[in-house]
Amino acid sequence: MAEKVKSKTDVAARAGNKAKANICGSCGNKVDVVMAVSSTGKKRMRRICCGE
């Protein structure tokens, strides 16, 4: 009989990493993620902090 295989992904650890905010290496503030749409209609996610 086949035994149940334990999940290889730790769901609690993944949720914790997702909840943790990304911190800027230069100033130490939270990095904002926004969607930018170009004039041609192409969408991309941008990380904004420190005027970069």
C-alpha positions in Angstrom: 0.0 0.0 0.0 1.1 3.5 -0.7 1.8 5.7 2.3 0.9 9.3 2.5 3.9 11.5 1.5 4.5 14.5 3.7 4.3 17.8 1.7 7.7 19.0 0.5 6.7 22.7 0.9 6.4 24.3 4.3 3.3 26.4 4.0 3.8 28.3 7.2 7.3 29.3 6.2 6.1 30.5 2.8 3.3 32.6 4.4 5.8 34.1 6.8 8.1 35.2 4.0 5.3 36.6 2.0 4.0 38.6 5.0 7.5 40.0 5.8 8.1 43.3 4.0 11.0 43.8 1.6 13.5 46.3 3.1 15.6 48.7 1.0 19.3 48.1 1.3 20.1 51.8 1.1 17.7 53.5 3.5 16.1 50.6 5.4 12.5 51.6 4.6 9.8 49.4 3.1 10.0 48.9 -0.7 6.7 49.6 -2.5 5.7 47.4 -5.4 3.5 49.1 -8.0 2.3 48.2 -11.5 3.5 50.5 -14.2 1.8 50.6 -17.6 3.9 51.9 -20.6 2.5 53.9 -23.4 2.4 50.8 -25.6 0.2 49.0 -22.9 2.9 46.7 -21.5 2.5 46.2 -17.8 5.4 45.6 -15.4 5.8 45.5 -11.6 8.2 48.1 -10.2 9.8 48.3 -6.8 10.0 51.9 -5.7 12.2 53.3 -2.9 14.9 56.0 -2.5 14.0 57.6 -5.9 15.4 54.6 -7.7 
